[in-house]
Amino acid sequence: MGCFPCFGSEEVVNFHPPEEGDVKKEERPMVAPRIKTLSSGSDRFRSRSNLGAKKEALALKDGSGVTISAQTFTFRELAAATKNFRPACFLGEGGFGRVYKGHLESTGQIVAVKQLDKDGLQGNREFLVEVLMLSLLHHPNLVNLIGYCADGDQRLLVIHVIGNFNKSMQPKARPIFNDPKNLSKLADPRLQGRYPMRGLFQAVAVAFMCIQEEAAARPLIADVVTALSFLVNKPYDPHTSSHHSEERRSQGPRDEKMERENPENGCKWDAYVLEKDDSPSQIAGILKKKEFDRDREVSEAMMWGANWREKQRATNQENFD
Ligand SMILES: Nc1ncnc2c1ncn2[C@@H]1O[C@H](COP(=O)(O)OP(=O)(O)OP(=O)(O)O)[C@@H](O)[C@H]1O
């Protein structure tokens, strides 16, 4: 059974990547029961007179020795950093809660402080998942987690502030999203047209959901990871990539039904069925369907994180050898 890490200011705990068969209903939930063991910044504050003088870390260590860390902050530190969450420091509001710009006295860093809305839709569990996800996943397109505060009933995330956080993204994204041809031009140039068109479209659908005007309608980070891992785990078939589909398109029309039903080409992602089958609402449906089992999705997302790191390690090792 994959063990969910305890959070302790000094301790390093083992995070065993779940193994096949680990994600069983009866063994869930993995997240909620341990949230109470989050190291609270206030413990640190009480035990130390020099506020913020020493960095403490939430440390997670996986089975193969990779340690990831995040600092803990007291609520007092973050209140001071944001001038008591003054409206002038307000950056925006998301599904999680309000986001403020702050100045950390201890390091002089300018940060974004996300305060969990206690009356909001997201709770302790989502907070913990967000801490974990942002600690585990590092990518230029993902915000960088500096630390968190779990002080009393306060839950806050401290992340790197992004200067040009573009609030007008959605209107700009809409025309691109509605035009699959334009969309494919935006795909990673390194892929050189070798991507499944439908997968690409759905990935953008997920991105589009994340920038919806109404904060409460945006998916949780665990949902995003789940949806993307679902897409990423679809087998890549070069015969159904957009590149090849373009070639085939130029060779004349094909029987779409046959494409769909041919078990050999596994054409779930075939460009021929793009226009008919793909829609943002389809992905939205996956994320919002009533029987959506959040515990399972979170477990799967964690497993995906572990697998991803394993792949990274293998690649690094290959490059080293
Ligand atoms: N790192 C940051 N730097 C600058 N502004 C930010 C940052 N993070 C969030 N914001 C501002 O806060 C708003 C809400 O962002 P947030 O990430 O909380 O929303 P979200 O996509 O609904 O995600 P979540 O569900 O995690 O809240 C953004 O539109 C932006 O204006």
The ligand as a MOL file (V3000), in Angstrom:
LIG
                    3D

  0  0  0     0  0            999 V3000
M  V30 BEGIN CTAB
M  V30 COUNTS 31 33 0 0 0
M  V30 BEGIN ATOM
M  V30 1 N 1.7170 33.0720 -8.9890 0
M  V30 2 C 0.8780 34.0810 -9.2580 0
M  V30 3 N 1.3580 35.2950 -9.5840 0
M  V30 4 C 0.5070 36.3120 -9.8640 0
M  V30 5 N -0.8330 36.2190 -9.8370 0
M  V30 6 C -1.3590 35.0420 -9.5040 0
M  V30 7 C -0.5390 33.9170 -9.2010 0
M  V30 8 N -1.3300 32.8660 -8.9030 0
M  V30 9 C -2.5900 33.3080 -9.0360 0
M  V30 10 N -2.6270 34.6150 -9.3950 0
M  V30 11 C -3.8330 35.4390 -9.6110 0
M  V30 12 O -4.9270 34.8300 -8.9420 0
M  V30 13 C -5.9280 34.4110 -9.8870 0
M  V30 14 C -6.4550 33.0580 -9.4540 0
M  V30 15 O -5.4130 32.0880 -9.6260 0
M  V30 16 P -5.5300 30.6370 -9.0590 0
M  V30 17 O -4.3410 29.8860 -9.4950 0
M  V30 18 O -5.8010 30.7020 -7.6040 0
M  V30 19 O -6.8630 30.1450 -9.7870 0
M  V30 20 P -7.3690 28.7420 -10.2600 0
M  V30 21 O -6.8890 28.5710 -11.6550 0
M  V30 22 O -8.8450 28.7260 -10.0140 0
M  V30 23 O -6.6180 27.6490 -9.4230 0
M  V30 24 P -6.9660 27.0690 -7.9610 0
M  V30 25 O -8.0740 26.0760 -8.1150 0
M  V30 26 O -5.6860 26.4620 -7.5160 0
M  V30 27 O -7.3900 28.2590 -7.1300 0
M  V30 28 C -5.2210 34.4140 -11.2370 0
M  V30 29 O -6.1340 34.6800 -12.2720 0
M  V30 30 C -4.2160 35.5200 -11.0730 0
M  V30 31 O -4.8470 36.7710 -11.2880 0
M  V30 END ATOM
M  V30 BEGIN BOND
M  V30 1 1 1 2
M  V30 2 1 2 3
M  V30 3 2 2 7
M  V30 4 2 3 4
M  V30 5 1 4 5
M  V30 6 2 5 6
M  V30 7 1 6 7
M  V30 8 1 6 10
M  V30 9 1 7 8
M  V30 10 2 8 9
M  V30 11 1 9 10
M  V30 12 1 10 11
M  V30 13 1 11 12
M  V30 14 1 11 30
M  V30 15 1 12 13
M  V30 16 1 13 14
M  V30 17 1 13 28
M  V30 18 1 14 15
M  V30 19 1 15 16
M  V30 20 2 16 17
M  V30 21 1 16 18
M  V30 22 1 16 19
M  V30 23 1 19 20
M  V30 24 2 20 21
M  V30 25 1 20 22
M  V30 26 1 20 23
M  V30 27 1 23 24
M  V30 28 2 24 25
M  V30 29 1 24 26
M  V30 30 1 24 27
M  V30 31 1 28 29
M  V30 32 1 28 30
M  V30 33 1 30 31
M  V30 END BOND
M  V30 END CTAB
M  END
